[in-house]
Amino acid sequence: MDRNGAESGKAARDRSPDATTPGGVSQAFEAFRRGWEAEFGQGVPLPTFTPATTADFRVKHRATRVDDVAITDLHGASVIRTDGPLTSSEDVVRLYVVQRGAWTLGGPHDRGERTISAGQFLLKHVGRPSHFQTVPDTAATVLVLPAAILKPLLGGRILTGPSNSAELRLLTAHTNMVRLTMPDLTPAGVQAAHSTLIELTKAVARRRFDDAEPVLAPALVQAAKDLADSRLADPELSAVVLARELNVSLRTLQRAFTVAGESVISYIRERRLEEARLALTAPPASRLSVSELAAHWQFADSSHFIRTFKKRYGRTPTDYARSISSARG
């Protein structure tokens, strides 16, 4: 696992006699352990896992460290379960966001056992570690953050809620950007990324964010783009809808896009054009007609779609599709 989030735990293939070490630990788990220690050292000790977990470790793992913040993605085909005594102490804030499956904090005999289901998050201060376990086919993101700023905001509370809330959408968009850009960031860029992570986690704790904070504008733009991408075929998609879903004013959203050098409307139009262009590369037998594409991607009519497409790509949709077919022979 490297600084920019390379995978260190590889999905195991068929179990074979040479897939485990003499101690019954899989080679995949050994690779995961080495990557974890190389990335985090003693700063974030690796939990002790059950023998069943280490012997059948089919987990893809990616981690990114931003100063004293760690972003970890886990995609586990197998069960992950911790084991053994818990004697150490911690002073961090953890945010768990589960995309698929379920993540349970605490064991069956622990008081306060909590399960985070798919589509949910949990934010809490951690003073001492606890056991955890997952079900097969669990995908989750875990953020480990410094307690000094965030602990007072929580005030001992454990916050839970849907991962599609406005605050989580912005935080997710920002963590995705951090993963992609971390290798190229200057020290000042790393500091800016770190500050935004803290501010967005504070927003989760408060269940609102400061939409006038300029450092959050890039995350707001990316969250709006992610949301727009998931609804491109929706006839109701608009800047107003995006602003409402992200719990900001229309003016705030438009201002954030302006800072990025574009507009909400132009982004939606460009993405719809790109999806239409990709659809034109399908084999003729399964390809939608020009009028069908215009209707599907919410253009006013075929003539408008053709004019807009030609202005963007230099040829009509029909000519473009014909050129693709000719290139394929």
Residue, then its C-alpha position, 0 to 999 in steps of 0.5 A: m500500500d503506497r501513499n497514493g492508495a495502491e492496493s496492498g491486499k489482493a483478492a485471493r484466488d482458489r485456495s491451494p496448498d501453497a496459498t498459506t504460510p506454515g502458520g496458516v496465514s495466507q500470502a494475501f494477508e501477509a502482503f496486506r500486513r506488510g503494506w499496512e506497516a509500511e504505510f502507517g508504521q506504529g502510528v496505526p497498529l494493525p488489529t489482531f485478526t482471527p485465524a479464520t480471517t488470516a487464513d482466508f483473506r480475500v480482501k482488496h485494501r487501499a489506503t491514503r494518508v494525508d498528514d494525520v488523517a488516514i482514508t482506508d477502503l476495504h472490499g472484503a469477499s471473505v469475513i473479516r473478524t478481529d480477535g484477542p485482548l484489547t489492552s491499548s488505548e486510542d484517541v482518534v475520531r473514526l468515520y465508517v461509511v458502508q457501501r455494501g454488506a455490513w460492519t459491526l463494531g464490538g463483539p456479541h458479548d460487548r455492551g453497545e454493539r453496533t452494526i452499520s448497514a449498507g448506505q449508512f455511516l457512523l461517526k464516533h470518538v474512540g478512546r479504546p479500540s474495540h473488536f469488529q467484524t464484517v459479513p462477506d462482500t462488505a465494502a466500506t470506507v473508514l476515516v481515522l481523524p485527529a481527536a483534538i478538533l472533532k472530539p469536542l463537537l461530538g460531545g460523547r455522541i455516536l452519530t449515525g445516518p444515511s451516507n447520501s446526506a448532503e454532508l457525506r456527499l461532499l466528504t465522499a467527493h473530497t476523499n475521492m479527489v484526494r485519492l486521485t490527486m495525492p501523488d501530485l500535491t505540493p506540501a501546500g496542496v496536502q495541507a489544503a486537502h487535510s484542512t478540507l477533510i477536517e472541515l467536512t467531517k466537522a460538517v458531518a458532526r454538526r449535520r450542516f456545513d458552512d456553505a460560505e467557506p471557500v475551501l469547500a467549493p471544490a468538494l461542493v462542485q465534485a459532489a454536484k457532478d457526482l450527483a448529476d452523473s447518476r441522474l443524467a437521464d432524469p428530465e427533472l435534473s437541474a441546478v435547482v435540484l442539485a442545490r436542493e439535494l446538497n442542501v445549499s442555495l442555488r447561488t452558492l452552487q453556481r458560485a462554486f462552479t464559477v470559481a471552477g471556471e464552468s457552470v452547472i448547465s454546461y456540465i450537465r449538457e457536456r455529460r449528456l452529449e458525451e453519453a450520447r456519443l458513447a451510445l453511438t459507438a454501439p453496434p448498429a443492431s443495438r444502437l438507438s436512433v438519433s431521435e431516441l438518443a435525443a429523447h433519452w438524454q433530454f434534448a428538446d428535439s432531434s434538431h437541437f440534439i444534432r446541432t449541439f452534437k455537431k458543434r461539440y464534435g464537428r459532425t452530425p450524430t449520423d456521420y459520427a456513427r458511420s465513421i465508427s462503423s467504417a473504422r471497425g471495418 
